[in-house]
């Protein structure tokens, strides 16, 4: 199954206006998004534990997960991340 994630191809469409990626266009992108959201939900549960150490750990975890998600999404977006003005690429 891992070889399917390593296969070349685009997972996300570029945004039509602005900078970044839009919705996923491949199942790998949807899987990545679902895993990211599940991990963030787990971090929220960790933060709700009530201890300050848990809240700090949850914040660090969310920041790391977001950075990883953005890096993978940027590399797997059709045409890469750049500013777009609404024209067709």
C-alpha positions as a LaTeX table, in Angstrom:
\begin{tabular}{lrrr}
\hline
Residue & $x$ (\AA) & $y$ (\AA) & $z$ (\AA) \\
\hline
Unk1 & 0.00 & 0.00 & 0.00 \\
Unk2 & 2.90 & 2.38 & 0.69 \\
Unk3 & 4.01 & 2.16 & $-2.95$ \\
Unk4 & 0.69 & 3.75 & $-3.97$ \\
Unk5 & 1.51 & 6.82 & $-1.88$ \\
Unk6 & 4.99 & 7.06 & $-3.37$ \\
Unk7 & 3.72 & 6.88 & $-6.95$ \\
Unk8 & 4.18 & 10.09 & $-8.94$ \\
Unk9 & 1.13 & 12.21 & $-9.56$ \\
Unk10 & $-0.84$ & 15.18 & $-8.31$ \\
Unk11 & $-3.04$ & 14.87 & $-5.25$ \\
Unk12 & $-4.36$ & 18.43 & $-4.98$ \\
Unk13 & $-5.71$ & 20.99 & $-7.43$ \\
Unk14 & $-4.26$ & 24.49 & $-7.28$ \\
Unk15 & $-6.38$ & 27.33 & $-5.95$ \\
Unk16 & $-7.91$ & 29.40 & $-8.72$ \\
Unk17 & $-7.39$ & 32.66 & $-6.85$ \\
Unk18 & $-4.61$ & 33.17 & $-4.34$ \\
Unk19 & $-1.79$ & 30.98 & $-3.10$ \\
Unk20 & $-1.86$ & 27.31 & $-2.16$ \\
Unk21 & $-3.87$ & 24.19 & $-2.84$ \\
Unk22 & $-7.56$ & 23.58 & $-3.25$ \\
Unk23 & $-9.46$ & 20.34 & $-2.66$ \\
Unk24 & $-7.88$ & 16.92 & $-3.22$ \\
Unk25 & $-8.19$ & 15.45 & $-6.72$ \\
Unk26 & $-6.88$ & 11.95 & $-5.92$ \\
Unk27 & $-7.65$ & 9.41 & $-3.23$ \\
Unk28 & $-4.17$ & 9.93 & $-1.77$ \\
Unk29 & $-5.01$ & 13.59 & $-1.13$ \\
Unk30 & $-8.28$ & 12.66 & 0.55 \\
Unk31 & $-6.47$ & 10.08 & 2.68 \\
Unk32 & $-3.82$ & 12.62 & 3.67 \\
Unk33 & $-6.52$ & 15.16 & 4.59 \\
Unk34 & $-8.44$ & 12.56 & 6.65 \\
Unk35 & $-5.29$ & 11.48 & 8.51 \\
Unk36 & $-4.39$ & 15.11 & 9.21 \\
Unk37 & $-7.86$ & 15.91 & 10.56 \\
Unk38 & $-7.90$ & 12.77 & 12.70 \\
Unk39 & $-4.51$ & 13.65 & 14.19 \\
Unk40 & $-5.63$ & 17.22 & 14.92 \\
Unk41 & $-8.77$ & 15.84 & 16.59 \\
Unk42 & $-6.55$ & 13.61 & 18.72 \\
Unk43 & $-4.46$ & 16.63 & 19.69 \\
Unk44 & $-7.63$ & 18.49 & 20.70 \\
Unk45 & $-8.56$ & 15.56 & 22.95 \\
Unk46 & $-5.07$ & 15.70 & 24.43 \\
Unk47 & $-5.50$ & 19.41 & 25.11 \\
Unk48 & $-8.87$ & 18.84 & 26.79 \\
Unk49 & $-7.12$ & 16.66 & 29.36 \\
Unk50 & $-6.74$ & 19.77 & 31.50 \\
Unk51 & $-3.02$ & 19.64 & 32.25 \\
Unk52 & $-0.85$ & 22.46 & 30.99 \\
Unk53 & 1.71 & 19.94 & 29.71 \\
Unk54 & $-0.98$ & 18.30 & 27.60 \\
Unk55 & $-2.02$ & 21.63 & 26.11 \\
Unk56 & 1.53 & 22.54 & 25.21 \\
Unk57 & 2.14 & 19.10 & 23.72 \\
Unk58 & $-1.08$ & 19.39 & 21.71 \\
Unk59 & $-0.09$ & 22.81 & 20.36 \\
Unk60 & 3.35 & 21.57 & 19.34 \\
Unk61 & 1.79 & 18.49 & 17.75 \\
Unk62 & $-0.70$ & 20.56 & 15.73 \\
Unk63 & 2.07 & 22.90 & 14.53 \\
Unk64 & 4.25 & 19.97 & 13.44 \\
Unk65 & 1.34 & 18.19 & 11.73 \\
Unk66 & 0.32 & 21.37 & 9.91 \\
Unk67 & 3.86 & 21.94 & 8.68 \\
Unk68 & 4.11 & 18.37 & 7.45 \\
Unk69 & 0.69 & 18.55 & 5.77 \\
Unk70 & 1.55 & 21.83 & 4.03 \\
Unk71 & 4.88 & 20.45 & 2.80 \\
Unk72 & 3.32 & 17.33 & 1.29 \\
Unk73 & 0.40 & 19.30 & $-0.18$ \\
Unk74 & 2.76 & 21.83 & $-1.77$ \\
Unk75 & 4.81 & 19.08 & $-3.41$ \\
Unk76 & 1.73 & 17.24 & $-4.64$ \\
Unk77 & $-0.27$ & 20.19 & $-6.01$ \\
Unk78 & $-0.64$ & 20.34 & $-9.77$ \\
Unk79 & 1.57 & 23.20 & $-10.93$ \\
Unk80 & 2.93 & 23.85 & $-7.44$ \\
Unk81 & 2.06 & 26.65 & $-5.08$ \\
Unk82 & 2.19 & 30.14 & $-6.53$ \\
Unk83 & $-0.04$ & 33.18 & $-6.67$ \\
Unk84 & $-2.89$ & 32.80 & $-9.14$ \\
Unk85 & $-5.28$ & 35.46 & $-10.47$ \\
Unk86 & $-8.09$ & 33.22 & $-11.71$ \\
Unk87 & $-6.85$ & 32.45 & $-15.21$ \\
Unk88 & $-6.46$ & 28.97 & $-16.57$ \\
Unk89 & $-3.01$ & 27.38 & $-16.22$ \\
\hline
\end{tabular}
